[in-house]
Amino acid sequence: MKLTNDEKMMILLYSPGTRTGLLKELAKIKAMFEPDEAEKIHLADSVLQKVRGMSDAEFEALDLLP
C-alpha cells in the first residue's frame, strides 16, 4: 500500500505510536474539522481507510520519513 506524502505527514503528526491509537486519534480530529475543511476530512478518510487495511506489523514497518 502506497501512502502519499500528505498521508505520511498526517500519520507523523497524529500517531501516538500504534495503529489502533492512530485510528482513534484520526477519528477524534476528523470530528473536529469544520465543514469547509473538506480537504483535511478527505485526507483523514484516506489515511483511516489505508491504516484499517494494515496489520499492526505492517504499520510498525512503515517508512514515514522522506
Legacy VTK file of the C-alpha trace (Angstrom):
# vtk DataFile Version 3.0
C-alpha trace
ASCII
DATASET POLYDATA
POINTS 66 float
0.000 0.000 0.000
1.435 3.321 -1.057
0.993 6.403 1.107
1.158 9.929 -0.261
3.455 12.476 1.372
0.415 14.198 2.889
-0.822 10.897 4.335
2.607 10.200 5.804
2.675 13.671 7.357
-0.756 13.179 8.919
0.395 9.880 10.404
3.546 11.509 11.783
1.537 14.342 13.316
-1.211 12.315 14.956
0.156 8.855 15.647
0.741 8.010 19.300
2.880 5.109 18.085
0.359 2.363 17.472
-2.020 1.569 14.626
-5.067 1.409 16.910
-4.002 4.607 18.651
-3.719 6.369 15.305
-7.166 5.177 14.262
-8.641 6.637 17.463
-6.776 9.933 17.098
-7.755 10.378 13.454
-11.409 9.697 14.240
-11.225 12.266 17.033
-9.566 15.017 14.980
-11.742 14.327 11.955
-14.793 15.110 14.084
-13.243 18.492 14.969
-12.713 19.633 11.373
-15.144 22.242 10.127
-17.267 21.500 7.035
-15.163 23.944 4.994
-12.062 21.835 5.688
-13.110 19.213 3.149
-9.535 18.580 2.010
-8.438 17.659 5.550
-11.519 15.481 6.021
-10.784 13.673 2.762
-7.136 13.180 3.769
-8.128 11.793 7.176
-10.613 9.428 5.490
-7.915 8.229 3.111
-5.447 7.578 5.934
-8.126 5.834 8.015
-9.011 3.536 5.131
-5.391 2.613 4.432
-4.430 2.108 8.076
-7.517 -0.029 8.735
-6.318 -2.286 5.921
-2.918 -2.817 7.561
-1.855 -5.223 10.244
-0.051 -3.912 13.319
3.191 -5.340 11.913
2.703 -3.556 8.589
2.027 -0.296 10.417
5.147 -0.665 12.556
7.211 -1.325 9.414
6.111 1.886 7.662
8.909 4.132 6.488
7.390 7.569 7.005
10.472 9.716 6.678
11.413 11.050 3.245
LINES 1 67
66 0 1 2 3 4 5 6 7 8 9 10 11 12 13 14 15 16 17 18 19 20 21 22 23 24 25 26 27 28 29 30 31 32 33 34 35 36 37 38 39 40 41 42 43 44 45 46 47 48 49 50 51 52 53 54 55 56 57 58 59 60 61 62 63 64 65
